[in-house]
Amino acid sequence: MKRVRLLHIEFDTEIGAGEIPAFRSAIIEKVGRENILFHNHLNEDGFLYKYPLIQYKRIGTRPAIICIDYGVDEIHKFFENRSWDIKINDRWLEMKIAKLNLNQFMIQVWDRPFDYVIRNWIALNQDNYLRYMGLEVNTDRVHFLEKTLTGNILSFAKGIKWTVERQIGLTIKDIKFLLYFNAFQ
C-alpha cells in the first residue's frame, strides 16, 4: 500500500484540443528547461523514460495540470513566478486558477474486482497499433489491450515508487473507441 498525492489545477481560460502541446511548452518555458519533471527530457537527444508526474490536460475547454506524488512538490516552480500568464501560439493567456484540488489516495491491489470506465485512453503507440491490427480474432485483441493496460499500471507504479505486491488482474468487458487511421500514416 502506498499513499499518493494528486494535485489537480484547472485554469480559468480556454484552449483548443490541438493547443495542449503548446500549453505544455509554454509552462516548460515559464519554469525553465532545467526542471526535468515538467518535460522528461534529459537533453536534446535523451529522454527520462519514466511515468510523467506532471501532466498537461484539457478538461472541458480549460487547460489543466495534474501533479502526481513528487510532481506536487515541483509545481511551485511555476507558481513562484510573478506572472503566471503564458503565450500560446500568437495569444497571451491570463492564467487564473478556476479549480485547485489536492487529494491523497491509498494505492493498492485489492482482493476483489472493481468496475471502472476509462475514457480517452491512448492505448496504442505506432508499433502496438500495427501489432493490434495484425490480430484477427477479437479475443486476441482484447487480451492485447489487457496486457497493455496492465503494463500502463505497472509503469505508473514504478513512476511513483510503489512496489506492487500482488498480481494485477484485469478484464476488459466492453470496448468503445475510435481509431484514427491517419494518425500513423
C-alpha positions as CSV (number, residue, x, y, z in Angstrom):
1,M,0.0,0.0,0.0
2,K,1.3,3.5,-0.8
3,R,0.0,7.0,-0.2
4,V,0.0,9.2,-3.3
5,R,-0.8,12.9,-3.5
6,L,-2.7,14.2,-6.6
7,L,-2.9,17.9,-7.3
8,H,-5.4,19.0,-9.9
9,I,-5.1,22.6,-11.2
10,E,-7.5,23.9,-13.7
11,F,-7.2,27.4,-15.1
12,D,-9.9,29.9,-15.9
13,T,-9.2,30.3,-19.6
14,E,-9.9,28.2,-22.7
15,I,-7.6,26.4,-25.2
16,G,-8.4,24.2,-28.2
17,A,-7.8,20.5,-28.2
18,G,-4.8,20.9,-30.5
19,E,-3.2,23.5,-28.2
20,I,-2.3,21.1,-25.4
21,P,1.3,20.7,-26.7
22,A,1.6,24.5,-26.9
23,F,0.3,24.8,-23.4
24,R,2.8,22.3,-22.2
25,S,5.6,24.1,-24.0
26,A,4.6,27.5,-22.5
27,I,4.6,26.0,-19.0
28,I,8.0,24.5,-19.5
29,E,9.4,27.8,-20.8
30,K,8.0,29.5,-17.7
31,V,9.6,27.2,-15.2
32,G,12.8,26.6,-17.2
33,R,14.1,23.6,-19.0
34,E,16.4,22.6,-16.2
35,N,13.3,21.4,-14.3
36,I,13.1,17.9,-15.8
37,L,9.8,16.7,-14.2
38,F,8.0,19.3,-16.4
39,H,9.1,17.7,-19.6
40,N,11.0,14.4,-19.0
41,H,13.9,15.4,-21.4
42,L,17.4,14.9,-20.2
43,N,18.9,16.8,-23.2
44,E,18.0,17.4,-26.9
45,D,18.7,13.7,-27.7
46,G,17.8,11.9,-24.5
47,F,14.6,11.2,-22.6
48,L,13.8,10.4,-19.0
49,Y,11.8,7.2,-19.6
50,K,9.5,7.2,-16.6
51,Y,5.9,7.9,-15.8
52,P,5.2,11.7,-16.2
53,L,4.5,13.1,-12.7
54,I,3.4,16.4,-14.2
55,Q,0.8,16.1,-16.9
56,Y,-0.9,18.6,-19.2
57,K,-4.6,18.2,-20.0
58,R,-7.6,19.9,-21.3
59,I,-10.7,19.5,-19.1
60,G,-13.7,20.6,-21.0
61,T,-12.1,23.6,-22.7
62,R,-9.8,24.6,-19.9
63,P,-6.1,23.9,-19.6
64,A,-5.1,21.8,-16.6
65,I,-2.0,20.5,-14.9
66,I,-2.2,17.2,-13.0
67,C,0.7,16.7,-10.5
68,I,1.3,13.2,-9.1
69,D,3.3,12.5,-6.0
70,Y,6.7,14.2,-6.4
71,G,5.2,16.4,-9.1
72,V,3.2,18.1,-6.4
73,D,6.5,19.3,-4.8
74,E,7.8,20.6,-8.1
75,I,4.8,22.7,-9.3
76,H,5.8,25.6,-7.0
77,K,8.4,26.4,-9.7
78,F,5.6,27.6,-11.9
79,F,3.7,29.4,-9.2
80,E,6.7,31.2,-7.8
81,N,6.8,33.4,-11.0
82,R,5.4,36.9,-10.6
83,S,3.1,36.4,-13.6
84,W,1.6,33.1,-14.5
85,D,0.5,34.4,-17.9
86,I,1.7,32.3,-20.8
87,K,1.9,32.7,-24.6
88,I,0.3,30.0,-26.7
89,N,0.9,30.4,-30.4
90,D,0.2,34.1,-31.0
91,R,-2.0,34.9,-28.0
92,W,-1.4,35.6,-24.3
93,L,-3.5,33.7,-21.7
94,E,-4.1,35.1,-18.3
95,M,-3.7,32.1,-16.1
96,K,-6.1,32.4,-13.2
97,I,-6.9,29.3,-11.2
98,A,-10.5,28.1,-11.6
99,K,-10.1,24.9,-9.5
100,L,-7.4,23.5,-7.3
101,N,-7.8,20.2,-5.5
102,L,-5.2,18.4,-3.5
103,N,-6.0,14.8,-2.5
104,Q,-4.2,11.9,-1.1
105,F,-5.0,8.3,-2.1
106,M,-4.1,4.9,-0.9
107,I,-2.9,2.8,-3.8
108,Q,-3.1,-0.9,-3.6
109,V,-4.2,-4.1,-5.4
110,W,-7.4,-5.4,-3.9
111,D,-8.7,-9.0,-3.4
112,R,-12.0,-8.2,-5.2
113,P,-12.7,-6.7,-8.6
114,F,-14.0,-3.2,-9.2
115,D,-15.6,-1.8,-12.3
116,Y,-14.0,1.2,-13.9
117,V,-14.7,3.3,-17.0
118,I,-11.7,4.6,-18.8
119,R,-12.2,7.4,-21.3
120,N,-9.7,8.8,-23.8
121,W,-7.1,6.2,-23.2
122,I,-4.4,6.3,-25.8
123,A,-3.6,2.6,-25.6
124,L,-1.6,2.1,-28.7
125,N,1.6,3.6,-29.9
126,Q,2.6,3.3,-33.5
127,D,4.3,-0.1,-33.1
128,N,1.5,-1.5,-30.9
129,Y,-1.1,-0.3,-33.3
130,L,0.4,-2.4,-36.1
131,R,0.5,-5.4,-33.8
132,Y,-3.1,-4.9,-32.7
133,M,-4.3,-4.6,-36.3
134,G,-2.4,-7.8,-37.2
135,L,-4.5,-9.7,-34.7
136,E,-7.5,-11.2,-36.4
137,V,-9.5,-12.6,-33.5
138,N,-11.3,-10.2,-31.2
139,T,-10.4,-12.1,-28.1
140,D,-6.7,-11.8,-29.0
141,R,-7.2,-8.0,-29.5
142,V,-8.9,-7.7,-26.1
143,H,-6.1,-9.8,-24.4
144,F,-3.5,-7.5,-26.1
145,L,-5.3,-4.4,-24.7
146,E,-5.5,-6.0,-21.2
147,K,-1.7,-6.6,-21.3
148,T,-1.2,-3.1,-22.5
149,L,-3.3,-1.6,-19.7
150,T,-1.5,-3.8,-17.1
151,G,1.8,-2.5,-18.4
152,N,0.5,1.1,-18.1
153,I,-0.5,0.4,-14.5
154,L,3.0,-1.1,-13.7
155,S,4.7,1.9,-15.4
156,F,2.6,4.2,-13.1
157,A,3.6,2.1,-10.1
158,K,7.3,2.3,-10.9
159,G,6.9,6.1,-11.5
160,I,5.5,6.7,-8.0
161,K,7.9,4.1,-6.5
162,W,5.2,1.7,-5.5
163,T,6.0,-1.9,-5.2
164,V,3.0,-3.9,-6.5
165,E,2.9,-6.8,-4.1
166,R,0.2,-8.9,-5.9
167,Q,-0.5,-9.8,-9.5
168,I,-2.8,-7.3,-11.2
169,G,-5.8,-9.0,-12.7
170,L,-8.0,-7.1,-15.0
171,T,-10.6,-7.9,-17.6
172,I,-11.8,-5.6,-20.3
173,K,-15.6,-6.0,-20.6
174,D,-16.6,-3.5,-23.2
175,I,-14.6,-1.5,-25.8
176,K,-15.9,1.6,-27.4
177,F,-13.3,3.6,-29.3
178,L,-12.4,5.4,-32.4
179,L,-9.3,4.6,-34.4
180,Y,-7.7,7.5,-36.1
181,F,-6.2,5.6,-39.1
182,N,-4.4,8.7,-40.5
183,A,-2.5,9.2,-37.2
184,F,0.2,6.7,-38.0
185,Q,0.5,7.2,-41.8
